[in-house]
Amino acid sequence: EDKVVQSPLSLVVHEGDTVTLNCSYEVTNFRSLLWYKQEKKAPTFLFMLTSSGIEKKSGRLSSILDKKELSSILNITATQTGDSAIYLCAVRPSGTYKYIFGTGTRLKVLA
Amino acid sequence: DVKVTQSSRYLVKRTGEKVFLECVQDMDHENMFWYRQDPGLGLRLIYFSYDVKMKEKGDIPEGYSVSREKKERFSLILESASTNQTSMYLCASSFFGLRDRGSPSGIFGPGTRLTVL
C-alpha cells in the first residue's frame, strides 16, 4: 500500500533557529512530491519536486528530493513566528492522478 | 491570481439533510479533487475527477457522490448527512501530468468546515 510518513509529528523552536522536516514515501513508481504549508485554513503550495527537479529554493525555504532514499526534506532557515504552521508532504505515484498525503508536521516558532 | 474557490467557508446541517459543496477553479486544470481533513488522520481523498463527467473513487467515498458537468466546477454531495461527516472539506485542482504553465499544480481552495448536528 502506498504510504507517506512525515517526521517529526511536531516541533517547537525559537525564532532564528533552522529546522529540517522529513518526508519519506513508499509508492509504486514515484512521479512527484509536493510540499504545502497550512496555517488556519487551506494548504498553500510551496514546492513540487520531480525526477528532473530535485532541489527547489524560495527565500528561507528549500527542499531536496532524495530518490535513492525515497525521501525529501524541507529546510527553513532563520525561522520566524509566521512560519508556525502544519507542513504537509504529498506524493503522486505514476499512472494515477491521486496525491497521497502524510499527516503533516506541526511547527511552532516561539518569539 | 490563480484561484480555487469553495461555495461556503462554514456550514451547519442536520442529520439526514442533503448537502452540496461546490468548488470552482479558474486555472483550466483538468484534475479536481475533494478531500476531508480530520485531526490525526491528515487529508483523505474522497473523490477525484480527471475530466468533465469523469470521476473516480478515492480512499473514503462512502456516503458521498460527486458531479463534474463543467471543467471548472466540481461538486461534492452528501446524500444524507451524518454526524461522522463533520469535518473540514478541501477542494483542490491540478494539471494533468507535470506541465507548468507558469502556475503551480496542486492548488487548494479555502476549505469548508461542515458541522452535522
Interface residues (C-beta under 8 A of the other chain):
Chain A: R31 S32 L34 Y36 K41 A42 P43 T44 F45 M48 T50 L88 A90 Y97 K98 Y99 F101 G102 T103 G104
Chain B: N31 F33 Y35 G40 L41 G42 L43 R44 L45 F48 Y50 E56 G58 L90 A92 S94 F96 L98 P104 S105 G106 I107 F108 G109 P110 G111
